[in-house]
Amino acid sequence: MSPDRRTLLRAGLGLTAAFASGTQMNTPAQANSNDRSRLKGELSHDEAVRAAAADDFGRIIRKEPRAVLKPAESEDIATVMSWAAERGLKVAARGQGHSTYGRSLTDGIVVDMRGLNCIGEVEADSIVVEAGATWQSVLDATLARGLTPPVLTNYLGLSVGGTIAIGGIGGTSSRYGMQADHVLEMSVVTGDGRELTCSATENPDLFDAVRAGLGQRGIITRASLRLARAPDGVRRYQLFYRDLASLTADQRRMLTAGRFDQLQGAILPDGSGGWRYQLDGAIFYNRDAAPDESTALADLADDRGKAVITDLTYRDDALAFAKLENLLRSKGQWSIPQPWLFTFLRGSNAEQVAREIVGGLSNGDVGPFGRITYYPMLTDALRAPLVRLPDESIVVPFNLVRIPSDTDAASIARTVAANRAFYDRIRKAGGFLYPVSAFPMSSDDWREHFGPKWPLLRDARQRYDPHNLLTPGYNLFHSQA
């Protein structure tokens, strides 16, 4: 096995998570002395600063802001938000910029959240962090006390506020829901410039509208996160199958038996035009209780001779994506357009839908470093009201993690159009979008996506962002809506 292939395999399903005109204007600091004294951060018009905020990880959409706010505190965001509301300027928060279709971009004001990254003291079962902190920095702090967030994204370079605003899916989501389900309390700057605290008991309507709310009601500045006891070690199993049917059957068996603490899987290009089918599972353990291998792998139909089984510390396993990131950077594949598509299929027809879509794809449609993630999840633990899922007990994340070799504009445009066609097929089959995907959505599309939850978003918008300023890259509301 080549070193590159080994890195791809050991990175597991990390790719699923990896995954935002410069005319001068008067700033609050220029407007009057009161604003100047209030703004402790920097509102920059520097050409290089604006250019750096004009692209996101997807590198498909480019939109240069008029200014970039680097807040020193949450009050800076409130000050600029109120000032922008008076002038009708759009505002978008940007953490690590890992959106894939310009969702964190605007030609108004970008709020660079990376400076708001303080991490508070680790308590017995919770921690308070600023929204610009990365999940890696949070994990480093909590592991020092033997604790961990219950759900980690596979790529820990994402910001806390960014993933909460989407939902935040990870390898343990089947057992513990999404990261948004483990937020105890948040501080939010609303679209009308107010700084509010929200939780299940305080401003609960805002709490429900911000978690997985796509940044439409307010900018998260601080979050209190639930913690759990961290295991010492992880035994990771990467098992390979001859076809989709046998992979699906074993994934379902492992899910219902609850043998793995993490259960994911993928359809991988084999380099010769065919596909490899991979089950990726993990068992957490402590030093005094290693996993029982015979029980874990009993009655499976994988090609055992090709299995890759590794033991890692919990931290090393959580950071496995870093090796893949380094590989992609070394191959020039990290900074190219990333036209990804993330969806949830109904458990009852997932195999059929996946087979039809994969049957129409070539290895080149995914790229040699890409993959199609495919695995079942129980839905009991997923409770954030704006995360849209099929109404079944089992759903299947089905994601086209495309890292194409052909990156000219015409090819990427065709891929984006294909993503839209796949999405329409998936919706017709009862599936839903996980909203980090690379294709355009209209306001009507979003209304159909949120369905019965649309009034929650619409009413919260009227209360907290009446001027429709926030996160315009989603195109969630028509300007007149």
C-alpha positions as CSV (number, residue, x, y, z in Angstrom):
1,M,0.0,0.0,0.0
2,S,1.4,3.4,-1.0
3,P,2.0,6.1,1.7
4,D,-0.5,8.4,0.0
5,R,-3.2,5.7,0.0
6,R,-2.4,4.8,3.6
7,T,-2.9,8.4,4.6
8,L,-6.2,8.6,2.7
9,L,-7.4,5.5,4.5
10,R,-6.3,6.4,8.0
11,A,-7.9,9.8,7.6
12,G,-11.2,7.9,7.5
13,L,-14.1,10.1,6.7
14,G,-12.4,13.4,7.6
15,L,-13.3,15.0,4.3
16,T,-17.0,14.9,5.1
17,A,-16.5,17.8,7.5
18,A,-14.0,19.9,5.7
19,F,-15.3,21.3,5.4
20,A,-16.0,31.9,3.6
21,S,-15.7,46.4,-4.9
22,G,-13.5,48.1,-2.6
23,T,-14.9,51.7,-2.6
24,Q,-14.2,53.8,0.5
25,M,-17.0,54.5,3.0
26,N,-17.3,56.2,6.3
27,T,-16.9,53.8,9.1
28,P,-18.4,54.1,12.6
29,A,-15.0,55.3,13.8
30,Q,-15.1,58.1,11.2
31,A,-18.7,59.0,11.8
32,N,-18.4,60.6,15.2
33,S,-16.4,60.6,18.4
34,N,-18.9,58.4,20.3
35,D,-18.5,55.6,17.7
36,R,-14.8,56.1,17.6
37,S,-14.5,55.5,21.4
38,R,-16.8,52.4,21.2
39,L,-15.1,50.5,18.4
40,K,-12.1,48.7,20.0
41,G,-11.3,46.5,17.1
42,E,-10.5,47.4,13.5
43,L,-12.7,48.0,10.5
44,S,-10.3,47.7,7.6
45,H,-10.5,48.9,4.0
46,D,-7.1,47.5,3.2
47,E,-7.1,45.9,-0.3
48,A,-5.2,42.8,0.8
49,V,-7.5,42.3,3.8
50,R,-10.6,42.6,1.7
51,A,-9.2,40.3,-1.0
52,A,-8.5,37.6,1.6
53,A,-12.1,37.7,2.7
54,A,-13.4,37.5,-0.9
55,D,-13.0,33.7,-1.3
56,D,-13.9,30.7,0.7
57,F,-12.7,27.1,0.8
58,G,-14.9,26.2,-2.1
59,R,-13.2,28.8,-4.4
60,I,-16.2,28.8,-6.7
61,I,-17.8,32.1,-5.7
62,R,-15.8,35.3,-5.3
63,K,-17.3,38.4,-3.7
64,E,-15.1,41.2,-2.3
65,P,-16.4,43.1,0.8
66,R,-16.3,46.8,1.2
67,A,-14.7,46.4,4.6
68,V,-13.6,43.7,7.1
69,L,-14.3,44.0,10.8
70,K,-11.8,42.5,13.1
71,P,-13.6,42.7,16.4
72,A,-11.9,43.0,19.7
73,E,-15.1,42.2,21.6
74,S,-18.7,41.5,20.9
75,E,-19.7,45.1,21.3
76,D,-17.7,45.9,18.2
77,I,-20.0,43.6,16.2
78,A,-23.1,45.2,17.7
79,T,-21.8,48.7,16.9
80,V,-21.0,47.9,13.3
81,M,-24.3,45.9,12.9
82,S,-26.4,48.9,14.0
83,W,-24.4,51.2,11.7
84,A,-24.8,48.8,8.8
85,A,-28.5,48.5,9.4
86,E,-28.9,52.2,9.1
87,R,-27.3,52.1,5.6
88,G,-28.7,48.8,4.3
89,L,-25.3,47.1,4.2
90,K,-25.2,43.3,4.3
91,V,-23.1,41.6,7.0
92,A,-21.6,38.1,7.1
93,A,-19.6,36.4,9.9
94,R,-16.6,34.5,8.8
95,G,-14.7,32.0,11.0
96,Q,-12.2,29.8,9.1
97,G,-13.9,30.4,5.8
98,H,-14.8,26.8,5.1
99,S,-18.0,27.3,3.2
100,T,-18.0,25.9,-0.3
101,Y,-20.3,28.1,-2.3
102,G,-19.9,31.7,-1.0
103,R,-22.2,31.4,2.0
104,S,-19.8,33.4,4.2
105,L,-19.2,36.1,1.5
106,T,-20.8,39.5,1.0
107,D,-20.0,42.7,-0.8
108,G,-20.9,44.5,2.4
109,I,-19.1,43.9,5.7
110,V,-17.4,40.7,6.7
111,V,-16.9,40.1,10.4
112,D,-13.6,38.1,10.8
113,M,-14.3,36.1,13.9
114,R,-10.9,34.5,14.3
115,G,-9.8,37.0,16.9
116,L,-12.7,36.1,19.2
117,N,-11.1,32.8,20.2
118,C,-10.8,32.8,24.0
119,I,-11.5,29.6,25.9
120,G,-12.8,29.7,29.4
121,E,-12.1,27.4,32.3
122,V,-13.1,23.8,31.9
123,E,-15.9,22.9,34.3
124,A,-17.0,19.4,35.4
125,D,-19.4,19.0,32.5
126,S,-19.1,22.2,30.4
127,I,-16.9,24.9,28.9
128,V,-17.5,28.5,27.7
129,V,-15.7,29.5,24.5
130,E,-15.8,32.3,22.1
131,A,-17.2,31.5,18.7
132,G,-14.0,32.1,16.7
133,A,-12.2,29.3,18.6
134,T,-11.5,26.1,16.6
135,W,-12.6,22.7,17.7
136,Q,-9.0,21.6,18.0
137,S,-8.3,24.4,20.5
138,V,-11.4,23.4,22.5
139,L,-10.4,19.8,22.5
140,D,-6.9,20.6,23.6
141,A,-8.3,22.5,26.6
142,T,-10.9,19.9,27.6
143,L,-8.6,16.8,27.2
144,A,-6.3,18.4,29.8
145,R,-9.2,17.6,32.2
146,G,-10.0,14.3,30.7
147,L,-13.1,15.6,28.9
148,T,-14.3,16.1,25.3
149,P,-17.2,17.6,23.4
150,P,-19.6,14.6,22.7
151,V,-19.5,15.3,19.0
152,L,-16.5,16.4,17.0
153,T,-16.4,17.2,13.4
154,N,-13.8,15.1,11.5
155,Y,-11.9,18.2,10.6
156,L,-11.1,20.1,13.8
157,G,-9.9,23.3,12.0
158,L,-13.5,24.6,11.8
159,S,-14.7,27.3,14.2
160,V,-17.2,26.7,17.0
161,G,-19.7,29.3,15.8
162,G,-19.5,28.2,12.2
163,T,-20.5,24.6,12.8
164,I,-23.2,25.4,15.4
165,A,-24.8,27.7,12.7
166,I,-25.0,24.7,10.4
167,G,-25.6,21.9,12.8
168,G,-22.1,20.2,13.1
169,I,-22.1,16.6,12.2
170,G,-19.4,14.1,13.3
171,G,-18.6,10.4,13.8
172,T,-20.6,10.1,17.0
173,S,-23.7,12.0,15.7
174,S,-25.7,8.8,15.5
175,R,-25.4,8.4,19.3
176,Y,-25.2,12.0,20.4
177,G,-26.8,14.2,17.8
178,M,-25.1,17.2,16.3
179,Q,-22.9,19.8,17.9
180,A,-25.9,22.2,18.0
181,D,-27.6,19.7,20.3
182,H,-24.9,20.2,22.9
183,V,-25.0,23.9,23.2
184,L,-26.2,25.0,26.6
185,E,-26.3,28.7,26.1
186,M,-25.1,31.3,23.6
187,S,-24.4,35.0,23.3
188,V,-25.7,36.4,20.0
189,V,-25.5,39.8,18.3
190,T,-28.7,40.1,16.4
191,G,-29.2,41.7,13.0
192,D,-30.7,44.8,14.7
193,G,-27.5,45.3,16.9
194,R,-28.7,43.8,20.2
195,E,-26.5,41.6,22.3
196,L,-28.7,38.8,23.7
197,T,-28.2,35.6,25.7
198,C,-30.2,32.7,24.7
199,S,-30.8,29.1,25.9
200,A,-33.6,26.6,26.2
201,T,-35.1,28.9,28.9
202,E,-33.9,32.4,28.0
203,N,-35.0,33.8,24.6
204,P,-35.7,30.2,23.5
205,D,-37.0,31.3,20.1
206,L,-33.6,32.9,19.3
207,F,-31.9,29.8,20.6
208,D,-33.8,27.6,18.3
209,A,-33.5,29.9,15.3
210,V,-29.7,30.3,15.6
211,R,-28.7,26.7,16.1
212,A,-28.5,25.3,12.5
213,G,-30.1,28.6,11.4
214,L,-27.5,29.4,8.8
215,G,-26.4,32.7,10.4
216,Q,-29.7,34.4,9.5
217,R,-30.8,35.8,12.9
218,G,-27.6,36.8,14.6
219,I,-23.9,36.2,14.9
220,I,-22.8,33.8,17.7
221,T,-20.1,35.4,19.8
222,R,-19.9,32.9,22.7
223,A,-21.2,29.4,23.5
224,S,-21.4,27.2,26.5
225,L,-20.8,23.6,25.5
226,R,-21.7,20.4,27.1
227,L,-18.8,18.0,27.8
228,A,-18.4,14.3,28.4
229,R,-15.7,12.0,29.7
230,A,-13.0,11.3,27.1
231,P,-11.8,7.8,26.4
232,D,-8.1,6.9,26.5
233,G,-7.8,5.1,23.2
234,V,-9.6,4.4,19.9
235,R,-9.4,1.2,18.0
236,R,-10.3,2.1,14.4
237,Y,-11.5,-0.5,11.9
238,Q,-11.5,0.1,8.1
239,L,-13.2,-2.8,6.4
240,F,-13.6,-3.3,2.7
241,Y,-16.5,-4.8,0.7
242,R,-17.1,-6.2,-2.8
243,D,-20.3,-4.1,-3.4
244,L,-22.7,-1.6,-2.1
245,A,-25.2,-4.2,-1.0
246,S,-22.8,-6.0,1.4
247,L,-21.5,-2.7,2.8
248,T,-25.0,-1.5,3.4
249,A,-26.0,-4.7,5.1
250,D,-23.1,-4.7,7.5
251,Q,-23.4,-1.0,8.3
252,R,-27.0,-1.6,9.3
253,R,-26.0,-4.6,11.4
254,M,-23.4,-2.7,13.2
255,L,-25.7,0.3,13.8
256,T,-28.5,-1.7,15.3
257,A,-26.1,-3.8,17.4
258,G,-24.4,-0.7,18.7
259,R,-20.9,-2.3,18.4
260,F,-19.1,0.9,17.4
261,D,-18.9,4.3,19.1
262,Q,-18.4,5.8,15.6
263,L,-19.8,4.3,12.4
264,Q,-19.2,5.9,9.0
265,G,-18.3,4.6,5.5
266,A,-17.4,5.6,2.0
267,I,-17.4,4.7,-1.7
268,L,-13.9,5.3,-2.9
269,P,-12.5,5.6,-6.5
270,D,-10.2,2.6,-7.1
271,G,-8.1,4.4,-9.8
272,S,-9.2,2.1,-12.6
273,G,-12.8,3.3,-13.1
274,G,-14.4,1.2,-10.4
275,W,-15.2,1.7,-6.7
276,R,-14.1,0.4,-3.4
277,Y,-16.6,0.1,-0.5
278,Q,-15.4,1.0,3.0
279,L,-16.9,0.7,6.4
280,D,-15.1,2.9,9.0
281,G,-15.9,2.2,12.6
282,A,-14.3,2.9,15.9
283,I,-14.5,1.6,19.5
284,F,-13.5,3.9,22.4
285,Y,-11.8,2.2,25.3
286,N,-9.8,3.0,28.5
287,R,-6.5,1.5,29.5
288,D,-8.0,-1.2,31.6
289,A,-10.6,-2.4,29.1
290,A,-9.4,-3.1,25.5
291,P,-12.0,-4.0,22.9
292,D,-13.0,-7.6,22.3
293,E,-12.0,-8.1,18.6
294,S,-14.0,-11.3,18.1
295,T,-17.2,-9.7,19.2
296,A,-16.7,-6.4,17.3
297,L,-16.2,-8.1,14.0
298,A,-18.4,-11.2,14.3
299,D,-20.6,-12.2,11.4
300,L,-19.4,-9.5,8.9
301,A,-19.0,-10.0,5.2
302,D,-15.9,-7.8,4.6
303,D,-12.7,-8.9,2.9
304,R,-10.9,-9.4,6.2
305,G,-7.5,-9.7,4.5
306,K,-7.7,-6.0,3.4
307,A,-8.8,-4.7,6.8
308,V,-6.9,-1.8,8.3
309,I,-7.0,-1.9,12.1
310,T,-5.2,0.7,14.2
311,D,-5.0,1.8,17.8
312,L,-4.6,5.5,18.5
313,T,-4.9,7.9,21.5
314,Y,-8.3,9.7,21.4
315,R,-6.5,12.9,20.5
316,D,-4.5,11.4,17.7
317,D,-7.6,9.8,16.2
318,A,-9.5,13.1,16.4
319,L,-6.7,14.9,14.6
320,A,-6.2,12.2,11.9
321,F,-7.5,14.6,9.2
322,A,-4.4,16.8,9.6
323,K,-2.3,14.1,7.8
324,L,-4.8,14.2,4.9
325,E,-4.8,18.0,4.9
326,N,-1.0,17.9,4.6
327,L,-1.1,15.4,1.8
328,L,-3.7,17.4,-0.1
329,R,-1.6,20.6,0.3
330,S,1.5,18.8,-0.9
331,K,-0.4,17.7,-4.0
332,G,-1.8,21.1,-4.7
333,Q,-5.3,19.8,-4.0
334,W,-6.2,21.9,-1.0
335,S,-6.5,25.3,-2.7
336,I,-8.5,24.3,-5.8
337,P,-12.3,24.6,-6.3
338,Q,-14.2,22.2,-4.1
339,P,-17.7,21.6,-5.5
340,W,-19.1,19.3,-2.7
341,L,-22.6,18.1,-2.2
342,F,-23.9,17.0,1.2
343,T,-27.3,15.3,1.7
344,F,-29.3,13.0,3.9
345,L,-31.1,10.0,2.3
346,R,-34.1,8.2,3.7
347,G,-32.9,4.9,5.2
348,S,-35.6,3.0,3.5
349,N,-34.4,3.8,-0.1
350,A,-30.8,4.9,0.5
351,E,-29.1,2.0,-1.2
352,Q,-31.3,2.3,-4.3
353,V,-30.7,6.1,-4.6
354,A,-27.0,5.8,-3.9
355,R,-26.6,3.0,-6.5
356,E,-28.4,5.1,-9.2
357,I,-26.3,8.2,-8.6
358,V,-23.0,6.4,-8.2
359,G,-23.8,4.4,-11.4
360,G,-23.8,7.6,-13.3
361,L,-20.4,8.9,-11.9
362,S,-16.9,8.2,-13.0
363,N,-13.8,8.2,-10.8
364,G,-12.9,11.5,-12.5
365,D,-16.2,13.1,-11.3
366,V,-14.9,12.6,-7.7
367,G,-11.2,12.9,-8.2
368,P,-8.4,10.6,-7.0
369,F,-8.4,12.2,-3.5
370,G,-12.2,12.5,-3.3
371,R,-14.8,10.1,-2.0
372,I,-18.5,9.5,-1.6
373,T,-19.5,9.2,2.0
374,Y,-22.3,6.8,2.8
375,Y,-23.3,5.4,6.2
376,P,-26.5,5.0,8.3
377,M,-27.4,7.1,11.4
378,L,-30.1,6.8,14.0
379,T,-32.1,10.0,14.3
380,D,-33.2,9.8,17.9
381,A,-30.4,12.0,19.2
382,L,-30.7,14.8,16.6
383,R,-33.0,17.4,18.1
384,A,-32.0,20.9,16.9
385,P,-35.3,22.0,15.2
386,L,-33.8,23.5,12.1
387,V,-31.7,20.4,11.1
388,R,-33.8,18.9,8.3
389,L,-33.9,15.1,8.1
390,P,-36.1,12.5,6.5
391,D,-38.8,11.4,8.9
392,E,-37.4,7.9,9.5
393,S,-35.6,6.3,12.4
394,I,-32.5,5.8,10.2
395,V,-31.1,8.3,7.7
396,V,-28.0,8.0,5.5
397,P,-25.5,10.9,5.0
398,F,-24.7,10.8,1.3
399,N,-22.0,13.2,0.3
400,L,-20.1,13.8,-2.9
401,V,-16.7,15.1,-1.6
402,R,-15.4,16.1,-5.0
403,I,-11.7,17.1,-5.3
404,P,-11.5,17.3,-9.1
405,S,-8.5,17.1,-11.3
406,D,-10.1,19.3,-14.0
407,T,-10.6,22.8,-12.3
408,D,-11.2,25.1,-15.3
409,A,-14.3,27.3,-14.9
410,A,-16.4,25.5,-17.5
411,S,-15.8,22.1,-15.8
412,I,-16.6,23.4,-12.3
413,A,-19.8,25.0,-13.7
414,R,-20.9,21.7,-15.1
415,T,-20.2,20.0,-11.8
416,V,-22.2,22.6,-9.9
417,A,-25.1,22.0,-12.3
418,A,-24.8,18.3,-11.8
419,N,-24.9,18.9,-8.0
420,R,-28.2,20.7,-8.5
421,A,-29.6,17.8,-10.6
422,F,-28.5,15.2,-8.0
423,Y,-30.1,17.3,-5.2
424,D,-33.4,17.5,-7.2
425,R,-33.3,13.7,-7.5
426,I,-32.6,13.2,-3.8
427,R,-35.4,15.6,-2.8
428,K,-37.8,13.7,-5.0
429,A,-36.8,10.5,-3.2
430,G,-37.5,12.1,0.1
431,G,-34.0,13.2,1.1
432,F,-32.8,16.5,2.4
433,L,-29.8,18.9,2.0
434,Y,-27.1,19.4,4.6
435,P,-26.6,23.0,3.8
436,V,-22.9,23.2,3.0
437,S,-23.2,22.3,-0.6
438,A,-22.0,23.8,-3.9
439,F,-25.0,24.8,-6.0
440,P,-27.4,27.8,-5.9
441,M,-30.6,27.7,-3.9
442,S,-33.4,30.2,-4.3
443,S,-35.6,31.6,-1.5
444,D,-38.3,29.3,-2.8
445,D,-35.9,26.3,-2.6
446,W,-35.1,27.2,1.1
447,R,-38.8,27.6,1.9
448,E,-39.4,24.1,0.5
449,H,-36.4,22.7,2.3
450,F,-37.4,24.0,5.8
451,G,-41.1,23.1,5.2
452,P,-43.0,23.3,8.5
453,K,-40.0,24.9,10.2
454,W,-40.1,27.9,7.8
455,P,-42.3,30.0,10.0
456,L,-39.8,29.6,12.8
457,L,-37.1,31.2,10.6
458,R,-39.4,33.8,9.1
459,D,-40.8,35.0,12.4
460,A,-37.4,35.1,14.0
461,R,-36.1,37.1,11.1
462,Q,-38.8,39.7,11.7
463,R,-37.9,39.9,15.4
464,Y,-34.1,39.8,15.2
465,D,-33.0,40.9,11.7
466,P,-35.9,43.0,10.3
467,H,-33.6,44.6,7.7
468,N,-32.5,41.2,6.3
469,L,-28.8,42.0,6.6
470,L,-27.2,38.8,7.8
471,T,-25.4,36.1,5.8
472,P,-26.7,37.0,2.3
473,G,-24.7,34.2,0.7
474,Y,-27.5,31.7,1.4
475,N,-30.2,33.8,-0.4
476,L,-32.6,32.6,2.2
477,F,-35.0,35.5,1.9
478,H,-35.9,37.7,-1.1
479,S,-35.1,41.3,-0.2
480,Q,-38.8,42.1,-0.3
481,A,-39.9,39.0,1.6
